[in-house]
Amino acid sequence: MRSCLSYPCWFCYWYRTNYSDCCHRLAQKKKKKKGCVWNDIVFTPFIKTHLCSPLSAKMGCRRTDCISKPLSGLFGKLGSTVGSYPFYFFVFPIFLSAALGGGFIFLNDRADNDLERQFTPRKGPSKVTRAFVRENFPYNDSMFSEDRLYDKPDFASLIAVARDNLNILDGLAFEDIIRLNNRILNMTVDNGRLGFTDLCAKVNGECVSNVILDILSSNETESHGLTYPTYTYRSSSVFLGSVLGGVVTDGSSSVRSAQAMKLFYFLGNHDAEASKLWLKGFKALLSADMDHKLIDVLLMLVSYYTSKSKQEEIDSHTTDGIPLFLITYACAITFSVISCLRMDNVRNKVWVAVFGVLSSGLAVLSSFGLLLYIGVPFVITVANSPFLILGIGLNNMFIMVSDWQHTHVKDPVPDRMAHAYKEAIMSITITALTDVLKFFIGVTSDFPSFRDSGSFERCKAQICHSNATLFQNPHIIKAAPRFLNFGERCRWHIHHGLQLAAH
C-alpha cells in the first residue's frame, strides 16, 4: 500500500489546528484516490512524520495572506461602519464632489491644446537645435524672410483652381484672383481698426506681397514670357514651383498654361490676439464669398488654410465627445439596470445599478475639479477618460452586489456589509492598483499630453475606488431592511392564516 502526497503541509496550517487534531480529521475521511488508501494505520503516521512536521512547516509553509488578511480586516471594519451609518457615507461623497467640481470654473484658463507644446517631447532634439539657431542666428523682424524663420509664422493661404482645364493665368479666372486678392488686402477686423497693412510682415517698411501677382501684373512677362520653375524678376531668381500648379511648358521652359495658383499672406510678430482676429476674418471672408457666390465659381474653385487651422480643428473637437459621453452613460445605466433587475420587487437592485454608474460620474467630476484647482493643464486627450473610468466603476459595482448576495440574509446589516467588504475588497483594490500603476507610467512620459492625461486618469481611478467602497454601498444596505420586513410580514400572514384555519 503506497502513500499519496495529495495534501501539502499548508493544509494543517490553514485549519489552524495542532498536528494530532489535523491528522485525526484527515484520517476520518477515509478517502480512496488512485489506489491510495487513506486509513488510520498508514495515513496518520505519514501525516505526522512528513506533512505536519515542524521542519516541513518551516520549509514549505509560506504565509500568503500577509497583505490580504489585514486589508480584509480593515475594510471589514469599514463595511461594518458603513452598514451602521449609511446615510453619512451617502451624503459626504456628494458634497465632496460638488465642492471639488467647482474647479471647472478654471477649465478655460487651464485648457492647453497647443500642438507643439503638448504633442512633442519636452527635450526633443529639434527643440534643442531650434534653441541653438535662435541664439546664434537672431531673426530681424524688419526684414521678413520665410527661409530664415525658426518658428511657424502666422499666415493665411488660398489655392485657386480653374475649372474645365482652363488657364488660370489668362482671362476671367485671373481677374477673379486679382479681385479676391484686393478684397483680402482691404479687409479690416476689430470694428475697422485693424487691417492687413497694420499686421503684415514687412521688408523695408512694405508688406510682403505675392510675387506671382507682381510678375503677372508687370509688363515683363509680355516681352520675355514666364519661365518655370524659376523666373528672374528684378535681378533675383524666383522659384514658382510652390505657387503654380498644373503647369504646361514648351521646349524652352516657358509657361503655356497653369491650372492652379497659391497665394500667401504673412503676418508679422504683432499682438497674437490681433493676428488671430485677422485670420478669423480671412476665413469668414472666403466662406462668405463662396456662400454668396461673390466669386465666379463657374470658372474657379477656391480653398483656404491658415496657420491656426490645425489648432482650431483640435479645439473644435474638445466638446464633440459630450454627446457620446451622454449616450455611453445612458447605455451603461440601461445595461446595469437590466443586469440587476429581478422579477421579485423585494430583491430588485435597480437603484444600486443606477447609483453605481453615478459613482463613476462623481469620480470624473471630483478628479477633474481637483486637478483643475491645482493647475494641471487640460488637454483634449483627457476628454476620453470618462469612458475608461466607467468600466472600472461598473466592475466594482457588480463585485459588491455579488458579494452582498452571498451573505446570510438573516444576519444584521453591519455584519453582512462587513462580510461583503472582506470578500470584495481584494478584487476592487487590485483593479484600482493596476489602473493607478499603468496611468502612473503615462505620467512619466516625455510627452506633456500623455503626462497630463495620466494625471487625470490616475486621480479618477483612486476616487472611483473610494466611491466604490463608500458611496454606492448605502443603496445596497437600503434594500436589506425591506427584504427582512417582507419576510416578517410573510411569516405573520402565514401564522395568522393557520390560526384562522384552526378556528
N, C-alpha and C positions, 0 to 999 in steps of 0.2 A: 504494500500500500504506500503510494508515494505522496509527498506533500505538494501543496499548491500555494504559490506566492501571490494570491489574488488580492489580499488585503495588505496594504503597506502599513508602515508603523504609524503614520499620522492618523489612522483610524482610531486608535486608542486616545490619542491626543485630542481628537475632535470631540469625543464624547466627554472629555474632562473627568475621567474616572481613574481609579487605581488599576494596576495591572491585573490583579486577580478578578476584579469585578468585570473588567472589559473582556477578559478571556472567557469567563463564565458565560457572558452574554453571547459571544460568538459561538461557543460550543453548543449552546442550547438550540441554535438554529438548525443544526444537523443537515446542512445542505450537501447536495451532490453536484459536482461540477466537473465535467470531462473526466469521469472516472476517479476523481479525487474525493474521498470520503471524509467528511468533517465529523469527527466524533470526539468524545471527551478523552479517549485514550491517546490518540495521535495528535489531534489539533491543539489541545490545550497546552501540552508541554512545548509544542512548536511555537505557539504564540508567545509563551512566557520567555522562551530562550532566544528567539530570533526577532519577532516583530515588536515586542514590547520591552526589550532590554533597554537599560539606561544608555548604553553606547549607541544603539540604534536611534533612540530618541534624540541623542546629541548630534549624530552624524546626518541622519536623514530627515528628521522632522523640522522643517523650516516653517516659521510662522509667516503666513501670507496676508494676515488681516491687520497688520500693524497700522495701516492707514484707514482701511475701510471700517474697522471696529470703532475707533474713537470718533471718526467722522459720522458714522451712523448714529452713535450715541448722542453726539452733539446735536445733530439735526432731529433726532428723536425727541429731545427736549424742546427744540424749537417747534416741532409739529404739535407737541402737547400744548405749548403756549398758544399757538395759532388756533388749535381746537377749543381752547378755553376762552380766548378773546378774539373771535374772528372779525368783529366789526372794526377794531382798530387797525388790523392788518389789511383790511379792505380800503379804508379811508386814507391811511397815511400814504400809500403809493400814488393815489390820485392827486392829493395836494402837492406831493413832492414833484410829480411830473408836470403839474400846472406851473409850479414855481420855476422849474428848470426850462420849461417850454418858453418862458419869457425871453430866452436867448435868441429866439427867431427875429426879434426886432433888429438884430445886428446882421441879418442874413445878407442884405445888400452891401453892407460895408465889408463883410468877410468873403464875399464871392470873389474868386480868383480863377479865371479860366484862361489866363494868358498862355498861349500855345508854347512859347519858348520857355517860359519860367516853369510851367507845370509838367510838360511832357518831354523835357530833355534833361539829361543828367546834370546834377549840380556842378560836378567837377569834370565835365566832358572836355576832351582835347580841343574841340572847336572853340569853346569859351575861353580857354587859356590862350589860344592863338589870336583870337579877336582882341583880347585884352592887350596882348603884345603889339598888335597892329595899331590899336587906338593910342597906345602910349608913344610909339615911335613914329607914327605917321598920322599926326593930327589932321582932322578934316577942317577945311576952310568953308564956312557957310556962304561966303560971298562969291565963291567960285564953284558952283554946283558941278559935280561930275559923278555920274551914275557908277562908273567903274571904280571910283575910289571910296564908295560907301562901304562901311563895315557893319552898319545896321540897316535893316529893311526900312526904306523911307515910306512916308505917306504919299500915296499916289492913286490915281484913277486911270483906267484904260478902257477902251472900247474897240471892238472889231466890227468893221462894216464889210459885209459880203454881198456882192452883186448877184442878182437873180439871173437865171437862164443864161449863165456863162457870158454875161455882158462884161465889158471892160469898165472897171470902176474908175479908171483914170480919165475917162472922157465922158462928155455928155452930162445928162441929168444926174447920174449917180454921183459924180464928183461935185456937182453943185450942191447936192444934198449934204455931202460931207462938209463942205465949206459952211453951209448954213448951220449945221449941227455944231460945228466947232465954235462958231461965233456965239451961239446960244449958251454954250458951256462957259466960254470966257466971260460973258456978260452976266452970268448967274450970280445972285447975291443971297446970302443967308443972314440969320440973326437980325431980322427986320431991316434988311438992306444995308447993314453996317459992314459986312464982310463980303468981299468978292475974291475972285481968283488972283487978281493983281495984288491984293493985300497978303495973300497966303502963299503965293507961288515960290518955288525955288528959283533963285536968280543967279545970273552970271553977268558981272559988270553992271549991276543995277537993273537988269532987264530980265523978265520972266523967261524961263526955258520954254521954247516953243517946239512944235513938231517939225523936224527938219524936212520930212517928206512933203508937208504942205508948203513950206517955204520954197522948196525946189520946184514943185509943180506950179506954184504961183509966179515964179520968176520967168524970165524970157530965155534962160539959158537952155532949157530942155528943147525949145523950139529950134534952136540953131545947132545944138550938138547932140540932142537926143539923150534919153535917160538910160544909163547902163546899169546892169545888175550882175553880181550882188553888191558891187561897190560903185560909188559915184563921187567924182571930185567936185566939191561945192565950196566956193570961196577959198580955194587953195588947200582945202582939207578933204581927206578921204572919208566918205560917209558910208557905213555899212547899211544896206537896205534890206538885208535878209530877215531882220527882226520886225520890219514894218510893212512889208508887202508879201502877199501870199498868192498862190496860183499863178505865178509869173510865167509868161511865154516870151522867149527871147529869139532873136535871129542869130545868124552866124557870127555877128560882131558883138554879141552880148548886149545889144540894145533891146530895151523892153518894148514888146509889141502890144501886150495886154496884161492885165492883172485882175484877179477876181476878188481879192480881199486887201484891206488896209487896216493897220492897227495904229491907234493914237494913244499917247501917254500925256498925263497931266500931273506933274510932280509938284508936291507941296514942300515948303521949307520947314525948318525946325522951329516952328512957331508954337503957339499955345495948342496943346493936344486936343482940348475940347473944341477949339475953333476949327481945327483941321477935321475933327470928327463931324462937326456940323456941316462943313462944306462937302464932305464925302457922302453924307446922307442926302444933301441937296442934289448932288450929282446923280445918285440912284433914283431919287424921286423925279428928277427932270426927265431922265431917259425912260423910266417906266410910264410917266405921264405922256410923253411923246408917242410911245408905242401904243398906249391905250387909246389916245385920241387921234392917232394917225396924223400927227403933225409932220412926220417924215413920210416920204413917198415909199411905203413899204412894198409897192409893186416892183420897185427896182432894187431894193436893198434890204438886207436883214442886219440888225444891229444887236450885238450882245455886249455886256459891260461887266467890269470887275474892278474891285478896289482892294487896297491893302488891308482893309478891315473885313473883307467878305468871309474869310475862314473863321475869324473870331466871332462875327455876327451869327454865322451858322451854328457854332457851338453854343453861343449864348441863347439862341432861339430854341435849342433842344433841351435847355435846362428844365423847362416846365412841361415838356412833351410827355414825360413819364407820369404826370399826375393822373390822367385818365386811366392809364394802365395800372397804376398803383391802386386806384379805387376798384377797378374790375378784379384785380388779383385778390384783394382783401374780401370782396364780395363772394368770389368763388371759394376762398378758404373758409369763410364763415358757413357757406352752404354745405361744403364737404364735411366740416366739423359737426354741424348740426345733424346731418343725416347719419354720421357715424355714431353719434351719441343718442340718437333718437330711439326710444323704446315704446312698445305698444302699451306698456303699463305706465300710466302717467306718474305714478309714485316714484318709479325708478328712472324717470327721464333725467338726462343730463344736458338738456338743450342749452340752458343758460351757462352751464360750465363751459361748453364749447364756444359760445359767443364771447365770454369774458377771457377765454384762453387766447383767442385771436386778438382781443382788445389789449391783452397784456403785451403782445408784440408791438402793437401800435404805441402804447405808452413807453416802451423801451426806445423806440425810434424818436419819439418826442423828447424824452429826457436826455438821451445821448446827444442828439443834435443841439438842443438848447445848451447843455453843459459845455460842449466844446466850442460853441459859438460865443459863449460867455468868456471863455479863457483865451479866445483869439485864434483858434485853429482855422486856417483857410478852408473855405467851402468850394470844392471843385465839382465839376459835372459828374465825375465818376462816382461820387457819393450818392447820386440820385438812384443808383441801382441797389443800394444797400437794404432798403426796406423789404425787397423781395427775398433777400438772403436770410434776414433775421426772422421772417415769417415762418420759414420752415423749421427753424430752431424752436420757436415758440410753440408751434403745433406739436412737435415731437415731445417737448416737455409736458405739455398738457395731457397728451394721450398716455404717457408713462404714469403720471399722477393718478389719472382716472382708473387705469388698470390696477395699480397697486391698492387704491382705495377700495375697489370692488372685491379684492381678495381678503379684506379684513373681515372680522366677525361682526355681523350686524348688531348683535346684542351687546357688544362692548360699548363702554362710554365713548363719546365722540373724541375727547382728547387722546384716549388710548388708541383709537382707530387711526387718528391722524398721525400719532407718533409712530405707529407701525408702518403706515404708508410712507412716511418720510424716511424711515430706516431702509425700506426696500427700494425706494426710488432715487434716493439722493446720489448714490454712486453713479447710476446711469446719467442723470442730469448733470452732475459735476464733471464727469469725464467728457461729456459732449461740450460743455462750456469751456473746459480747459483746452480741449483740442481746437475749438474755434479761436480762442484767445491766442493760442500759440501760432496758428497759421496766419492770423492777422498781424501778430507781432512781427513775423517775418516780413510782411509788407511794410511795416513801419521802418525797418532797417534799409529799405530800398533807397537807391540814389536818385530815383525819380520822385520829385515832390508830390506829384499827383497820387502815386501809389502810397507814399508815406502818409499823406493826409487822409486818404481813403481808408488805410489800415487803422489809423487812429479812431475814426468814426466807427468802423466795424468792430474793433476790439471793445470799445466802450459800450456799444449796443449789446454785444454778446454778454458782457458782465451784468448789465442792467436787466437783460432778458432772463438771466439765471436768477437774479434776485426776485423779479416779478413771478417767476415760476414757483418759487418757494414761499412767497408772501401773498401776492395779490389775488391769484386765481383760485387758491385753495379755500378761502372762505365761502365760495359759491358751492364747492363740493360739500362743505360742512352744512350748508343751509338745507340741503335735501335730506340729511340724516335724521333730524328730529321728525320731519314729516313722515319718513318711512316708518319710524318707530311708532308714532302716533297712529298711523294707518294700521299697523299690526295690532296695537292695543285695541283699536275700535273693532277690528275683525273678531278678535277673541271675545270682546264684550258682547257683540251681536250673536256669536255662536252660543256663548253661555246663556244669554237671555233667551234665545230660541229654544234651547234644550229645556230651560225652566218652564216655558210656555207649553212645550210638548208634554212635559210631565204632568202638568195640571189638566 
